Amino acid sequence: MFRVFLKDGSSVATYGEFVRVGDQVVFSIPLGQENGLPRLQAASVPADEVDWPETDRYAASLRAERYFATRAQTDFDVLADAMQKLLQELAKTDDVRMKLAIAERIRNALAAWPAEHHGYRTEEVRRMLALADDVVSELQTTKGGEQFSLALVAIPESPPSVPLLPAPSLQESIEQALRLAARAPSAAERILLLEAGRRVLETDSGDLAGPWRDKTLRNIVRAMEVEQKTTRNYVQLRDSALARLGRLTERGDVRGIERLIEDVRRRDERLGQQRPDMTAALLSTLDRRLADVRRARDDRDRSAARRKALGQYVRALEKPLDESSAVMADLTEIRAGNLLPRSRSDDLTKRLARLNARLREIAVPPEAAATHAALTSAVTLASYAVALRGGAAGPNPVQSVRDASAGAAGALLLFDRVRSEAAALSARPDDRSVKP
């Protein structure tokens, strides 16, 4: 029966060793017997509430007492036999080096004994070690080396013995379980401890009959009713919050979810923050959903901004496309190899220059970059064709006709492509109905 001593001066009797898991100390407490075996219940306390020096001293004393009562004498007899055999070997050899090696083996075994065997019979071992040190020192001198004493490595003192406490009675075990329930870190553990205490009181009533049992049982029943009511309140909080969350998510209501999170925190405070694990899980769900809805809202906002920019671009493109329609007839003649009169050529050049300047002033969204580049190329090719065929035949008429025809043909194809793409951009589906 180990003990976990707490900083408030109390202690917990544990059946077997306790284990530290993260920031909790986990152990089993006894609650009577069942079929001749201890009835155990798991429990825990926060590690920072434990008086560790006192707990460790008690555990060391308990382990030592257990060892002294079971294996200690047997192990000591084994040590004595081993020492006897080594001494016999020491007496049989005349080789100084061999003697020294055997003496050092004896000395090392004796020096290690107390720490490895809970300080059992330390004084006897200390006296034997002193003799071994003398032998080693003498053999060192005989060998011709400098004399020294290995006793400078001190044997640790026997651990102080802490008075061991008796095992708790059944009543004390139940009271201990109830104290642990009151400070349990989770509701689940608290309910399990209360239920274990109630079960013992109901099944072992013969040993505990009397006013204390009746009063304790009533207290446990009331405490369990409070726990069950608290759990119902938190379940209701969780269910109502999740239902409300579903509706807010459907609407993509970011501010509504933020208010819901604030409401959950306020209701948790009004309930006394009795279920931190349930509240943490609920808030984690709300936070994740809030992040999802925010991302969906941001995506919608970006999409709306893109749609707006695209609409503005398509509207800004109406006049340039109208102007391109006005030059189509002249470009068709150039493609056919015809020479334009000087007046028509000059007018076409001015039209294309105005069109090019207008295109540079238009804000182009990313989705329309390729369309705009095609329109700009069409204007460039048209200007090139007009420059080659405007006014006069030039020094190389045949090549000029070919180059102008190719430029005009390319411009006409690009103008047609731009009109098709502009119509497609205008007809892009509206994704405002997409749900988060």
Secondary structure, 3 states (H helix, E strand, C coil): CEEEEECCCCEEEECCCCEEECCEEEEEEEEEEECCEEEEEEEEEEHHHECHHHHHHHHHHHHHHHHHHHCHHHHHHHHHHHHHHHHHHHHHCCCHHHHHHHHHHHHHHHHHHHHHCCCCCHHHHHHHHHHHHHHHHHHHHHHCCCCCCHHHCCCCCCCCCCCCCCCCCHHHHHHHHHHHHHCCCCHHHHHHHHHHHHHHHHHCHHHHCCHHHHHHHHHHHHHHHHHHHHHHHHHHHHHHHHHHHHHHHHHCCHHHHHHHHHHHHHHHHHCCCCCHHHHHHHHHHHHHHHHHHHHHHHHHHHHHHHHHHHHHHHHHCHHHHHHHHHHHHHHHHHHCCCCECHHHHHHHHHHHHHHHHHHHHCCCCHHHHHHHHHHHHHHHHHHHHHHHHECCCCCCHHHHHHHHHHHHHHHHHHHHHHHHHHHHHHCCCCCCCCCC
